[in-house]
Amino acid sequence: MEELVAGCVDAGVGGVGLWREETAAYGVEKTAALVRDAGLAVTSLCRGGFFNSPDWYDENRRAIDEAATLGAPVLVLVSGGLPPGSRDVDAARAHVGEAVGELVPHALAAGVRLAIEPLHPMFCSDRCVVSSLGQALDLAEPYPAEAVGVVVDTYHVWWDDQVWTQIDRAGRAGRIACFQVADWITPLPEGVLLGRGLPGTGCVELRRFREAVDAAGYRGPVEVEVFHADVWARPGRSVLDESLAGYLDHVA
Amino acid sequence: MEELVAGCVDAGVGGVGLWREETAAYGVEKTAALVRDAGLAVTSLCRGGFFNSPDWYDENRRAIDEAATLGAPVLVLVSGGLPPGSRDVDAARAHVGEAVGELVPHALAAGVRLAIEPLHPMFCSDRCVVSSLGQALDLAEPYPAEAVGVVVDTYHVWWDDQVWTQIDRAGRAGRIACFQVADWITPLPEGVLLGRGLPGTGCVELRRFREAVDAAGYRGPVEVEVFHADVWARPGRSVLDESLAGYLDHVA
């Protein structure tokens, strides 16, 4: 955490998205102080969600509280896959919508916006039944836009020919809560979770996405979020530098 | 090939979908005679497509000819991913539509129907830029339904909440050329190609799909198509028996 914060400050990066595991390991209050003292904004906290877990309600309330403590305006929701043994994806999706609704009062009270993230359909069964931006918007729609938004993550939605229409819809509804950038590379690794590429190393039209969220009125941060064992094995500063260079060349 | 045909006949299976590699290895004419003499129908030939290859036109004409020789009424098209170095998925999709159109006269003359198969979005960059049934139907639409149809493969489209509407659309347009069944299981293997499950081993609502294509007017065969290294390593007859049992329990 200290290396991350020092690296961001040194590189002139003004904000950082945090994950709950690392924040919990370092200590939530301690992280909040570290980041605040460095003058860094926390752009989002990953992740709430996993609404197929029995303890989803309490766990998400804790996540909201942690986001508030960290000063993160957004809690990213990875909604979870199918319950064990279930084949009922419609029911699982409906449950996500209802669960988000149950969290809205606490989120509003804490000043933290819930952001439903559509994950790539290859994660539909085991990580997130919300598989497209259109679905995420449908689920968010019953609730106030200041309480429930959506995430646009290029890695998850680049293949979708309807994504441009849905980004426009999201913008008009004021629902884009978070914009994340990663590139698509192949072959995918076993389990497919750690297969992302740094910006510019893959086939996604990243600048087209940035221009689309711009045109839709999004004025928030751009988060680079790359899960890959090889990337994670490298020194943080080297990854940060390559991310910034990739951002300038392919996103900005 | 001989074991396959004998196994189908022995199990009372009246038709089989064939793949070009195996058919070429055994000999196309020889396969045609073997299958015909056994009283077996060839339900489809996999696969044409790969329109991002320089020789796509000649290669697909050959595939159409082989389907005609085998008596396969349908040539399944796996349309190919992005051209090397390209990020232009829109252009790649448009090219698929144009390429299919160029093949229509030859397909009509040969009595072979071209079937555009949407593949799961995890294959979008490297195997098939057609990622949803709606896209496949959009691409087929300019051409006569007797020349160009679509494939509904449960493995590729199960995650899509719009698939039910699109199956209905496909049925009304007389476009369902092929119905294939495989189940979704995790974790996905490296490269994700060989990750399918036999019917009933995963989370797909297979019967709902069969009922949907039925309701859409589809009266053709149901093909079970399972790519998995473990399945392929087993004796063919054991796989066939489990496929038939899974079909009866979860599809029929």
Interface residues (C-beta under 8 A of the other chain):
Chain A: L82 S86 R87 D88 V89 D90 R93 H120 P121 M122 C124 S125 D126 S131 S132 Q135 W158 W159 D160 D161 W184 T186 P187 L188 P189 E190 G191 V192 G202 C203 V204 E205
Chain B: L82 S86 R87 D88 V89 D90 R93 H120 P121 M122 C124 S125 D126 S131 S132 Q135 W158 W159 D160 D161 W184 T186 P187 L188 P189 E190 G191 V192 G202 C203 V204 E205
